[in-house]
Amino acid sequence: MTKQVKQLDRVIIRFAGDSGDGMQLTGDRFTQESAAFGNDLSTLPNFPAEIRAPQGTLPGVSSFQVHFADHDILTPGDAPDVLVAMNPAALRANLGDLPQGATIIVDTHDFSGRNLSKAGYTTSPLEDDTLAAYAVHPLDLTGMTVAAVKEFGLSRKDAARAKNMFALGLLSWMYGRPTESTLEFLSRRFAKVPDIRDANITAFKSGWNFGETTEAFVVSYEIKPAPMPPGTYRNITGNLALSYGLVAGGVQSGLPVFLGSYPITPASDILHELSKHKAFGVTTFQAEDEIAGVGAAIGASFAGTLGITTTSGPGLALKSEAIGLAVMTELPLVVIDVQRGGPSTGLPTKTEQADLLQAMFGRNGESPVPIVAPQSPGDCFDAALEAVRIAVTYRTPVLLLSDGMLANGSEPWRVPELSELPEIDPGFATTPNHALDDGAADFWPYLRDEQTLARPWAIPGTPGLEHRIGGLEKGDGHGNISYDPSNHDFMVRTRQAKVDRVADSLPPLEVDDPTGDAKVLVLGWGSTYGPIGAGVRRVRKAGYRVAQTHLRHLNPFPHDLGDILGRYDKVLVPEMNLGQLSMLLRAKYLVDVVGYNHVRGLPLKAAELAEAIGELVAQAEGIDVNLATTAPEEALS
């Protein structure tokens, strides 16, 4: 049978099943295949917070969405073109996200009365008109998998667990994915258990062969590689890129790296990854709690090491007093907050941007801290390097605000050349810096660099540079404890001025305004970069004018931000919170920015954001705006 091959420019696939069905592994393998093929891609893993929710229930559904294309894309996509559902709960939990005409591949094996009931169905959606608007392929994936691996003598339960590889093989055939990397992965992953290894490999190949021979699928699809600037590329998640950025920060500064951390979702992968890099002078310490982790990192910085601590929102709250100590002692410290849904325990595995005000003000007293935020998984590498540069150069704790979408999502990343990385000079003090009245040389720990206002960093034990630091207010220059009111006022203002000086080292903001006469600016920070970019593209493709800029530095703001805000009649600020950056911008620049705020635990939807941008363009220009003329599948790429 000759099968038709259809050319596509982009596809969004979502794998969904029970927490034990291996959907994250399946999605990750499909992503790696697509990266090896050369497509541009963006992913969105989505999984429960429970270690093991009741099997077959809606709370137990885990999914992995991958958007891959032959051109530059910015988001994991708003709505899947293809849903692979491994049970009734996976179908029900994801059906509302599908557009009409989407393809559904569903494993029929678990559509028993009991499983249907657990998913909230009274009748099978495969036997009524529930799925009439979709292209449905009901397949007994589990049964075919068990039959395919029968020769290996596994129990039925173990044999059925390979169904995710059967599904991966089928989808790999449908979309012309290279299979070598998955076969090599399975051989490595299960090398110690040959029967499990061979069963998974056989299931994968059987899924491919089923697609090749069945009459159920008469069309396969081709998505060509995307043009990319020359270089060496790899697929990378945000947490992995952040880890590499911290290692690079240690290398570029010549400092040993010390991570003091307590495991917390979704930041734990950074601790796991950095523990592998002892060869680069990295020491990892899994502390007994959040406070011990940051305390150890501050101690490491005092000793002349690059101190780092990682956490999420609840842990940042616990670390706040110690971060204040680092502000007072003026020691380099990188604090990474991989934000998640809150408050309290909130939504531990879902994404959010609601820790900005905590990062700005969540410490007692006047306690300013620079804040940086990456905009994409690959950009986490550069943001980590920037956080290290600021911390070391200005002798200050720096907060890096990533989030769950960036941490777990992935994209192709060009591995930088060493020559492209910034030099970071710790500039340790090695000699006394002050002459006493009797002419003797002394070391004053709070004398300041005229340009950066940074105090000297002296490694304890350096002869002649003995000094004390601590949490009580310091006297200017000499650093002895001081309760003098005027000194306290001066030191408070000086610490703020030092953070403000960071802005002197920042490049001008890049504003994307192709015509130069847009009246609406969309301003974002963090992981909203992708949805904003996709929404802006759609508005422009419909023929309307809109400008876009994105903030990496949230404290201090770049020097030119106020001028940029003043150029536009309307400023839209999309955030996954209730308007925290909007509040800061209104307070500092007296600009009545318009907030676009959703706190769903999921990334902003580009199509909805495009409509909001269109409405603002209509108000600013006094025109009617209709985005329906733009094909959403093309425009939202």
Buried (B, 14 or more C-beta within 10 A) or exposed (E): EEBEEEEBBBBBBBBBBBBBBBBBBBBBBBBBBBBBBBBBBBBBBBBBBEEEBEBBBBEBBBBBBBBBBBBEBBBBBBBBBBBBBBBBBBBBBBBEBBBEEBBBBBBBBBBBEEBBEBBEBEEBBBEEEBBEEBEBBBBBBBBBBBEBBEEBEBEEEBBBBBBBBBBBBBBBBBBBBBBEBBBEBBEEBBEEEEBBBBBBBBBBBBBBBBBBEBEEBEEBBEBBEBEEEEEEBBBBBBBBBBBBBBBBBBBBBBBBBBBBBBBBBBBBBBBBBBBEBEEBBBBBBBBEEBBBBBBBBBBBBBBBBBBBBBBBBBBBBBBBBBBBBBBBBBBBBBBBBBBBBBEEEBBBBBBBBBBBEBBBBBBEEBBBBBBBBBBBBBBBBBBBBBBBBBBBBBBBBBBBBBBBBBBBBBBBBBEBEEEEBEEBEBBBBEEBBEEEEEEEEBBBBBBBBEEBBBBBBBBEEBEEBEBEBEBEBBBBBBBBEBEEEEBBEBBBEBBBEBBBBBBEBBEEBEBBBEEEEBBBBBBBBBBBBBBBBBBBBBBBBBEBBBBBBBBBBBBBBBEBBBEBBEBBEBBBBBBBBEBBBBBBBBEEBEBEBBBBBBBEBBBBBBBBBBBBBBBBBBBBBEEEBEBEEBEBBEBBB
